[in-house]
Amino acid sequence: MSETAVQPGHDDGLSAGSSSSATTMNGDAGAGKPKRLDAAAIAARFAELKSSAKGLTSDEARARLAKDGPNAIVAREEPLWRKAVAYFWGPIPWMIEAAALISLARQDWPDFIVVTGLLVYNAAVGFWQDAKAASALAALKKGLALTSRALRDGAWRTIDAADLVMGDVVDVTAGKIVPADLVLTGGAYLSIDQAALTGESLPVSKAIGDSAYSGSIAKQGDMQGLVTEIGDNTFFGRTAGLVASAGAQSHSQKAVVQIGDFLILLAAALAVVLVGTQVYRTMVVPGHWSLDQAGQIAQFVLVLLVASVPVALPAVMSVTLALGALALSKQKAIVSRLSAIDELAGVDVLCSDKTGTLTQNKLTLSTPIPFGGVHPEEIVDGAALATKADSDDAIDQAVMKAISDPQALARWKQTNLAPFDPVNKRTMTTVTDPQGKTWRFAKGAPQAISALCKLDPATETTYDDKVDELAKHGFRALGVARSEDNGKTWTLLGILSLLDPPRPDAASTIAQTRKLGLAVKMVTGDDVAIGSEIARELGLGARLLVASDVFPKGADPNRISLDAAHAVERADGFARVFPEHKYEIVKSLQETGHIVAMTGDGVNDAPALKQADCGIAVSGATDAARSAAALILTAPGLSTIVNAIVEARKIFERITSYVYYRIAMTIAIMLTVVLSSVLFAIQPLTAIMIVALALLDDIPIMTIAYDNVRTAEAPVRWNMHRILVFSGVMGLMATAQSFGLVLLGLEWMNDQALTAWRPIDPSHLQTMLFLQLAAGGHMLLFVVRARGSMFAPPWPSAPLFLAIVATQVVAVLMCAYGVLVPALPWALIGVAWAYVIGWTIVTDVVKLIFNRTDAGRERVGPLAAHTASLR
């Protein structure tokens, strides 16, 4: 259950603290909640809203509806056409579009069709992933009441909930959804389940003067209330507003933009060199120019643009992430946004709900504490006899499950049940035993039972001390008493202590998360005492803060003070958490440089889940939480999250291996094209060759999603400095390899001995370079995919290895039979492959030297030190 509750109210007046704190258990009197209004304050609210206990007239309601608008959440969604256009806007799309326009201008149809097809494919993949995710606001709107009973013109009428206005008087009965934010003004009793809004795991007992929130569900009773807020201004609506404003660009999206920017700058610099050289060579030196010459220069620029664009980068990343998402689904984690995978891999702080994630989400009775020589079983039986047998209340169910002999207790007949009274905070029953004797039993808040029994001072002191001791250890206390004289005198039976116990695997899982470099922070709506006890048992640390102490009421959640951010960073967890607190906790941690995962399950959790780098909807979450989350768990417990983190880190390693390879090969192709054009006035590759290379290289590498990798021991994130430097070094090695082949080919043409053995012409050289790039690219992938030697484990997976072998067979056959490229004799194919193998070994040695001198830079750095300090 969601953890944003404070001191849950309950139809037994259950105490989570000392006897003096039990008053906070009823209605809205808990810490951080609105205070119960007295009669004068209620009258002031009626006057403020220009209403009365008789409600509004139809004319007044129509005027207010026209002025304030309907009682509904206004969706503010970006149009689909604008989302679609966005996929054609950005550094990489710009480069692809420029290449397509030049191809169109020159009527180079093969190039135009291939390049445009890749552009549309990349946009379609991104748009499909975005459209597939359900709208969080749409899910929120499903939780609103459809109709409501309102007092109009002095009579009760059933109207659409959307037509309610401030100042209306409405009636809320059991089973109905509260239609707007209310102040309860009439009626005897109402029990409301507001777990999906405030996270309270138990129904809250309401009385006159209390608030009731839009979207909560009435469980018992019948009361009337004054509508104080509607639509977007309700507690429910503000949550929806936070969902709409939450969220940020993912780290993978930023990385792709940075890679595109880097390649654009490099391509622009090389284009200046290339165009300047060609203009000087073809126009300045001859002293005249022509459109044909200008077209040739444009053709050179086209080749450079196509070479500079990693056309398949977005597509390969999307497919790799999609295959990774399939692997995560086997770990009971469903990905709703593909970017969640690399976010999850980089998470260094995990904010976890207590109930249902760290604990079992079921109250369990501990050893009863008897008074006056009573046997412990008598206390449990007494509490069971003071309970409705078929109750679905969590505490009642815990009591009924603890009965040692249900058959013996079934012979007792319950003749009367007085349900929980919010004033005296207890439940009372009248029963007859098998002999026909009448007894009365009561259970409820400890101080309520103490007052009922009229304890002597010594017993009362002992009793209060036991309650306080239980509170310090995080137990909830329930007093039990009985009467043999129809309630004239009462005997204290004892105290029942209840606790939601930790999950059996929680402590070991938390220890594992710390080995992975994560700091786990508990987020609970319970009091500090309860949270601290669970934290102690799980080894989480004792630094639990009351959320309202860190984030004062009324503070702007988007403007977190530096002191608050540092306090959040140092804390081990948070108690008495409300919806806005979760959002603020996430924002604080993000502002101090952390990548944050936040768990949640209720409507109230949606803003924090959307704002978090990786929002995690736990098993059994509401539709709104699932829609806002990036990761949806289908199994309970923290271990599922840890398994997903391990899998995400593996996926991240596979993606970074591809990025190293792709940037390095793009650099190699660009530099080879420019150097060959500038130094030797030749065009080493055609545009169609470059596009074919992109397809040959990248399509089989989609199987990198199945590759064998080592799991990082610490959170990983996009370290662009390391990525660009390492990719640059590997790119220079690949350039040396390719340009070296050009030099070798030119020398071959002028060497009589070599030409006598095997003649070679410029078309052969073009094809040899094409084959070298196709083979050398995949060999380079084998080099960059491992920090150690390429010949050491973990070795490439069978799918990746076989896909690359198949691709190389296709490339060799293309060269041998002249498909899209000039035909190449088999002997020269063998020369090209021998050349590639030799250079690959040299490149692997250079990589080992680089990694040895650059050891540790790929780690998270300050975050690793921070998480280590929390171990």
N, C-alpha and C positions, 0 to 999 in steps of 0.2 A: 504494500500500500504506500501511497505517496507520503513523504516525510515532512510536509510543511504544516504540521499541526502544532498547536500549543495546548498542553494539558487537556486531552480529549474528554469531552463531556460524555455521560453514559447513563443509562437508565438505572444504574445502581449507585450513582454518585461516587464512583471509584476514586480513591485518592492516590496520587503519584508522589505525594510528599508528606510532610507532617500534617497533623490534624488541623493546624491552622491554615494550611495551604489549600485545603479541600474546597474552600469557597471559590477558588478559581476554576473549579471543574465544571461549573454550571453556566450554561449560556455563553455570553460574551465577556464574562468578567475576567478571563484569563489574561496573562501578561501580553501586551501588545494589541489587544482587541478593543473594539469600542466598548465603553462602559454602558451598563444598563441605564436607560433613561428613567427618571422618575416622572410622576404625573405632570409636574410643571414643565419639564423639558419636552414631554410629548405634546402638551398643549402649545408650546412654543413652536414646535415643528409643524403642527397643523396651521398655525398662524403664518409661519414663514412661507408655506406652500399655498396659502390662501384656500384652505380646505377645512373640512370639519368631519366629525365622526359619521355624518350623513353622506359623505362622499361628494362627488361633483355632479353637476347637471350635464346633460348631453351637449348643450351649447358650449359650456366651459371646456369640456373634454375635446370637442372639435377644434376650438380655438387654440388650445395648447398643443394639440397634435399638429396643427398647421405651423405653429411657431417652432416647436422643439423637434419635430420629426417623429418617426415611428420608434417603437421600443424594439429595435433590431440592431444587429451588428452590421455595419456597412463594410462590405468587402472592397478592398483597394488593391486589386490585382492588375498586374501589367498585361496589356493586350497580347494575344498570341502572336500577332504580326510583328510586334516590337521585339518579342523574344526571339522570333525566327530571324529577324534582320540582324540581331546582335551577334549571331553566329557567323556573319559575314563581315564582322568589324573587329579589327585588332591586327597586331603586327604580322602574324603568320597568314591570316586571310588576305591582308593587303599584298603581301609578296606573291601569293598564289594568283590573286586577281590581276596584278600587274603583268605577270607572266602570261596569263590568259589573254589580256588585252593586246599585248605585243604579238602573240600568235595570231590573233584575229586580224590585226592590222596587216600582217604579212600573208594572211590567208594560208597559214601553216596549220591545216585542219587536223592532222594527227595529234600534234602537240596541243592544240586548242581543246580537242575533245578529251584527251587524257587528263590534262591539268584541270579543266573545268569539272570533270567527273569527280576528281579527288576533292575539289573544293565543296561540291554539293554533298558528297558522302560525309565529309567531316562535319558539316553543318547538320546533316540529318541525324547522325549519331548523337550529337550534343542535344539537339532539340528533342529527340525521342526520350533521352534520359531525363530531361527536365519535365517533359509533359507527363511522364509515367508517374512521377511523384504526386500523391494526392495533396490537395490544399488543406493546410492546417486550419485556416479560417472556416472553410466549409464544414470541417469536422466539428469545430467549435459551435457553429450555428445549429447543428443537429441537437445540441444539448439544451436548447432553449425551449421553454414551454410554448405550446401551440395555442392553447386557449386559457382563459382565466375568468373567475367569477369576480365581477366588480360591482360596487354599489353606485349605481347611476340613477339620478332622479328619485332617490329614496328607495329604490328597489334593486334586488340582486339580479344581475344579468350575466350571461355567459358571452364573453366577447373574445375576439382574437387578441392574443397577448401582445401582438405588435401595435394594437390600438391603445394600450395603456399609456397614461400620461402621469407626470409627477402631480401628486395630490390625490390620485385615485385611492380609494379604500378597497382592498381585495380580501378574499377569503381563501385560506390555504388549508386543505384537508389532507389526510393521510393518502399517500400514493400520488399526489400531484407535484409537479415541478414548480418551484417558486418562480414567478414570472418576471420579477424585477427586484431591485434592492428595496427592502422594506424595513420599517420600524414597526414591531408588533404592538398593536394598540388594544386588542381585545381577545377574549377567549381564555381558557383555563390552562391549556398545556399543548405543547407541540414539540415533537422530537424530529430533528432534521439530519439527514445524511448529507454532509457537505464535504465528503472526502475528496471528490474530484476537483473541488475548488480550493479548499484550505488544507487538504491532506489529512484531516483528522480521521483516524482509523475507526472511531466509534461514533455513533449518532450523538448529536448535541441537543441537550434539553433546553428549550427556549421558554421564556416567560415574557410578560408584558414589559416593554421597554428595551427588549433585545433586538438585534439586527438579524435579518434573514437575507441571504444572498441569492441573487438571480442564478438559476441553473441548479441549485441544490434541490434535494428530494425530500418531501415530508414523509416520515415513516409512521408516526403515530400522532393522534390528537387533531385539533381543529382550532385555528386562531385567525384573527383578522389583522391586517397590517396596512400602514400608510406607505404608498409608493414614494420613495425619496430620490431614486435615480433610475434612469431608463437607458436602454441601448448601450452605446459605447462608453457611457459614464458609469455603468455599473461595475461592481467588482469583476464580474464575468467579462464585461466589455473592455475594461482596462487590460485584462489578461490578453484578450484578443489583439488589443492595440500593441502590446509589447511583442506579440508574435509577429505582427506585420512589420514592426521596426527592427526586429532582431535579425541577426545573421550578418555574415561578412564573406568577402571573397575567400575561397579556399586557398591553402598554400600551394596546391598543385596548379590551380589557375594562375596564381602569381608567378610560379616557376615557369610555366609555359610562356607567359608574357615576357619574362626576363630573358628566357632563351631566345625568343623572337626578336627582342630588342638588340641583343648581342649580335645575332646573325644579320640583322638589318644594318647595324653600324659597320660590321665587317664587309657586308656586301656593298654598301655605299662607298666605302673607302676603295675597295677593289674595282668597283664600277668606274670611279673617277680615273683610276690608273689605266683601266682597260680602254675607256672611251678616249682619254687624252692621247694614249699611244696610237690608237686606230685613226683618230682624226689627223694626228701629225703624219702618220705613215701614208694614209690614203688621200688626204686633202692638202695639207700644208706643203709637203715635199713635192707632189706633182703640180701644185699651184692651181688646182681647180677641184670642183666637187660635183657630184651628181646624186640624184635620188637613189640610184642603185647602190652607190657607195654608202649613203646614209642608211639604206636598208640593211647593208651588210653589218654596219656598226650596230644597228638595232638588233640584228640577229645574234651578234656577240653578247649584247646586253641580255637578250632573252636567255641564252644559254647560261649566263652567270646567275640570272634571277632564278631560273629553274634549279640550278645547282645549289643556290643559297637557301632554298626553301625546303625544310624537312617536311615535305608534303604529307607524309603519312604519320607524323608525330602525334597529332591529336587522335587520329583513328587508332593507331597502335596502342596508345595509352588507354583509350576508352575500352578497347577490346580486352587488353590485358587486365584492366580493372574489373571488367565484367566477368572475366573468367575467375579473377580473384574473389569476386563477390559470390560466385558459385561455390568456391572452396569455403568461404566463410559461412555459407548457409549450412554446410555440413557440420559446422561448429555451433549450430543453433543460433546464428546471428544473421539476420536478413538486412542487407544494405539497401537503403532507400535513396541514397545519393552516393554515386561512385566516388566522389571526392572524399567521402568519409574514410576510405581505406588508408590513404596516406596521412590523413589527420589522426586516425587511430594509432598509426605507427609512431607518430611523433608525440603522442600524449605523454606528458610527464606528471600531470596531476589528475587524479580520478576522484571526483566528488560523488560519493555513493550514498543513496538512501540507506537508512538502517533497516526499516521493516520490509521483509520479503527478499532483501538482497544480502544484507549481513545477518539478518535473523530469519526465523522460520515463518514469520507472519501468522503465528498462532499462539495465543496466550496459554501458558501452562502453569498449573498450580504447583507451588513449591511445598515444602513441609509445613503443615498447619501449625499455628502457635496456640496451644490450648490455655485456658484459664480455669481456675477452680477445680482442678482434677479431672477435667473433661477429656475423654479419649479423642485423639486427632480425627478419627473417622466420624465422630459425632458432629464435628464442625463442618465437614464436607457434606454430611447428610442433611444437617440443618440448613446449609446454604442451598442445597438442591431442593429442599422442601419449600424454600422461599423463592423458588424460580418457576416460571412457566415452562412446562416440560418441552414444548415444541418451539421454544424461543430460538430465533436465529441470531441473537446477540452473541458477540464473541466471548464475553465473560461468562454468560449463562452456559454456553456450550462447553467452556473449559471446566466449569463446575460439574456439569452433568457427566462429562467424560471421566471425572475423577472419582465417581461413586464406586465403592468397592463391591457392593452387592446390589445391583439395580433391581433384581427380582424382589428382594426383601423390602426395598423402599417403595416399590410399585404397589404394595399392599396398603400404603398410606393414601388417603383420599383428600385431595385439595378441594375445599368447599368454597373458598373465597380468596381472591387475589387483589390486593390494592397495588396498582402499578406504581412505578417510581414517581415520587412527588418532588418537584424541583425545589420545594421549600424545605421539607425535612430530609431530603436526599436519601431515601431508603425505599426498599420494596418490602411489603408485608403480606403474609398469607395466613389463612386459617385452614388447618388440616385435622383429620381424624385418624388415629392409629388403628391397627387391626382389631383392637379391643373396644373401639368406639370412643375412646377418650379424645377430647378436643385440645389441640395445641395451637399456638401461634408462633410463627418464625419470621425473623426479619434479617435482612442483609443490606449493607449500604456503606456509605462513607464512614470511616472510623469514628469521627467525632459525632456523627449522627447516632451510631449504635451506642457510643459511650454515654451520650445524653439520655438515651432511651433506658439504659440499664441503671442509671443513677449510681455510678461506681463510688466506692469509698475513696478517699484521697490517695491512699497507698496503692490501691489497685489501679486507679486512674493514672498515677504517675508511671507505674510499670507499663501500663497499656500504651501511653503516649510515647514512652521511650522506645518501645518495640516498633511502633509505627515510624518514628523518626529514624531508627536504625535501618528499617527496611528501605526507607526513602533514600538514605545515603548509599545504599547498595543497588539502587535502581529498581526496586520492587514496588509494585502497586499493592496497596493494602485494602482489604475488604473485611469489615467487621460483621460478625454473625451472632445473633442472640435468639433466645426462645422464651416463651411464657406458657405456664401451665394453668393460669387463672384468667384466661381471656384478656390478657394484656394489662392486668392490674400491676403486676410486677414482672420484671424481665431479668433473665439470667444471661450473663455474657458467656458465650461458648468459646470464643477465641477469634483469631485473625487468620484470614487466608491471604497468602502472598502470591502474586502472579507476576510472571515475567515472560516476555517473548524471547525465547532462548536463541542464542546464536546458531547459525547453520553449522552442521558438523565439519564442513570443509572450509569454513570462513577463515579461521586462524591460519591454516596452512596456505590458503590462497593468498591472503594478505602478505605472508612471508615471501611467497613467490613473486608478487607484484613488486616488492622492494628489491628483490634480486634483478628484476627487469628495469629498475631505475625509476619506478613510479612512486609518488607520494599519494596515499589514500586519505581523503578527508571525509569523515562522516557528516552527513547532512540530515538532521532529524527534527521533527516537530515536537518531539518529547522534551521534557525538562532536562536540565543539565545532569541531574543525578542519574536518570535512566540511561542517557547517552554515555555518561562517563563509565558506568558499570560495564556496558557492552564493549566500549572502547578498551577498557582494562582487560577484559577477557580475551579480546582479539589482538591485543598488543598494538593498538593504534596510537596510543599516546593520550595524555590527560589534558592537553590544552584545548578544551572545548569552550567556545565563546557563545554567548547569547547573541543571536543575530541582530536583534534590535539595538544592542549596545554598540555594534559596529556601524550599523546603517540606521541613523535616526529617521523617525517617521517624517515624511514630507520631503526628504532629500531627493534630488534628481538622480535616478538610477544610472543615467548616462554620464554623470559627472562625479566620479569616485575620487575622494580625497586621497592623497599619497599616504597619509597615516593609516587610513582604512585599508588601502590596498596592501600595505606591508603587514598589517594585523591579520588580514585574511591569509596572506602567504605563510605566516608563521604558525597559524592555528592548525590543530590536528582535526578539528571538526567544529560543527555549529549546531546549537540547540535552539528550540523555539523558533523555527524557521517558517516564514510566510512566503507566498509566491514571489513577491518582488525581491526577497532576500536571495533566493536562488539565482535570479537574474543578475543581481548585484555582485554576488560571489563570483560568478563566471566572469563578469566584466572586470572585476578587480584583478583576478588572476591573469587574465589576458593582458591587462595593462602593465603588468610586471613581467611580461615576456613569456608566459607559460602557454602551452597548448593544453586545453582543458577538455576533459570528458565529464559529462554530468548525466546522472541517471534520473529517471522520473517515470511516473505512470499516470498522472492526473492532468486535467485541463489546466490547473494552476501551474504545472511544470512546463507547459508548452513554450513560453517565452525563453526560459533558461535553456531548454533543449535546442531551440533554434539558434540561440546566440552562441552556445558552446561550439568549440571546434568540432567536437563529436558528441552530439546529443544521443543518449541511449535510452530508448523506451524499453523498460523491463517487461518481463512476461506478465501478461494480463493488463497491459496499459490501455488507457482509453484511446479512442480514435484520434482525438486531438493531439495527444502525446505522440502517438505513432506517426502522425502526419508531420509533426514538427521535428521529429528525431531523424538523425542520419543513419542510426543503427537500431534495429528492432530485435530484441531477444525473444526466443520462443521457449527458453528454458530458464527456470529461476536460478538465482545465486550469482555470486561474484566470479566464480570459476569460468562461467561462460564468457564473461567480459575478458578475462585474462587469456583464455584460449583464442579469442578474436584478436587481441592485441598481438599475440605471438604470430598468428597467421598474417595479420596486416603488415608486420615488420618483414616477413618473408616476401610478401607482395611488393613492398616498397623497395627491397633490395633488388628484385627482378626489374622493376621499372627504372631504377637508377642505373643499372647495368645497360639497359637499352638506351637511356639518355646519353650516357658516356659514349657509347658506340655511335649513336646517331649524330651528335654534335661533331665528334672527331671525323666521321666520314664526310659530313657536309663541309667542314673546313678543308679537308683533303681535296675534295672535288673542286671547290671554288679556287683554291690556290693553284691547283694543277692547271685548270682552265686558263687563269690569268697569266701565270708564269709562261705557259706554252705559247699563249697569244702574244705576250709582250716580247719575250726573248727570241722566239723562233717564227712568229707570224703564222702559226698553225692553229687550227681548231681541233683539239684532241678528242673532243666528244661532241656528238650532236645532241640537240635537245631531247629527241626521242630516246636516245641512249640513256640520258640522265633519268628520265621518267621510268624507263624500264629497269634501271638500277634500283630506283626507289622501291618499285614493286617487288623485284627479286629479293632485295635485302629485307624489306619490312614484313611482307606477308608471312613468310615462314617464322619470323621472329615473334609473331603473336603467340607462338607456343612457348615463349619465355615464361608465360604464366605458370607453367608446370615445372620450371627449372628447379634444380636442387640448390639451395642456398643455406648459408649459416644464419641463425637468428641473432640479430644484434642484441647485445647485453644491456644497452641503454636506449632511451627514446631516440628516434632518428627523425630528422627533418631535412628540408631542402637547403643544403649548405651550398649556395650558388657560387661562393668563392672557390670552394674545393671542386665543384662540378666543372666550372669553366676552366680552372687552371689545369686540372687533370685531363679534361677533354681536349684542351689546347695542346698539351704535351703529346697526347696520343694522336691528335690531328696532325701535328708537325711530323711525327714519325710516319703516319700514313701518307702525308704529302711527300716526304722524302722517298717513300716506297714508290708512289705513283710517278712523281717527276723523275725519279731515277730510271724508271722503265722507259719514259719518254726519251731521256738522254741515251739510254742503251739502244733504243730503237733507231734513233737518228745516227748513232755511231755505227750500228749494224748496216744501215743503208750505204754507208761510205766505206765499209770494210770489205775488201774483195774476197777474203778467205771465208767470212761468214756468209756473204751473199752467194758464194759458190756452193756452200753447203745447203743453205736454204734462203732463197731470195725473199726480200721483204719490201713492201711499199707502204706509203702513208695510210692506206686503208687497212692494211694488216696491223699497223701500229695502233690505229684507233680501236680495232677489235681486241688486240692484246691488252690495251689499257682498260677497256670495258670488262674483260674477263678478270684482270687483276683486281679491279675495284669490287667486282662481284664476289670473288673468292677472298680477297684481302679483308673485305668488310666483315664477313662472317668469322674469319680467323681472328679479327680484332675483337669481336664480341667474346670469343673464347678467352681472350687475354683480359678484358676489362671486367668480366663477370666475377672474377675471384681476386681477393687481395693478395693471395699467395700465388705460387706458380700455377700456370694453366694446366700443368700435368699432375697437380695434386688435388685431392678431394676438397670440397664436393665437386664431382664431375658433372658435366651436363646431363640433364634428364634425357631419357630415351626419346620422348616426343620432340624436344628441341634438336637433338642431334640428328635424328632421322629426317626432320623437316629441312635442316640445313644441307644434309647430304643430297636429298631429293632436289633441292633448289640448285645445287652446284651441278648436278647431272643435267638439269634443264639448261643452265647457263653454258655448259660445255657443248651441248647439242646445238644450241642457238649459234654459237661461234663456228662450230664445225660445218653446219649446213646453211649458214648465212641467213638466219631468221632475224629480221629487223637490223642486222649488222652485216658488214662485209664478211664473207666466209674466211675462216682461218685454218691453215693446215694443222693436222694433229701434232706434228712435231713442235710447232710454235705454241700450241696449247700446253704441251708438256713443259716447255721452257717457262711459260707464264706461271704455271703451278709450282715449279721448283723455286722460282724467284719468290713467290708469295710465302712459301714454307720457310725459306731462309730468313726473310724479313720478319716473319711472325715470331721466330725464336728471339731475334734481336729485340723486338718490341716488348716481349715478355720480360726480358732482362731489364730494360729501361723502366718498365712499370714497377718491378720489384725495388729498384733503386729509389724511384719516386716515393713509393709507399713507405719505405724505410725512413726517408728524410722528412716525410710529411705525417708521421705517425701521430695519431690523436686528433688531427684537425677535422676529421669527418665526424667526430663525436659532437654531442650537443653542446659541450663546453660548460658555461655557467649553470645550465639546467642540470647537467650531470653532477656537478659539485653540490647544487642545492638539494637534489634528491638523495645524494649520498649522506648529506648532513642530517637527513630525516630518518636514516636507517637505524 
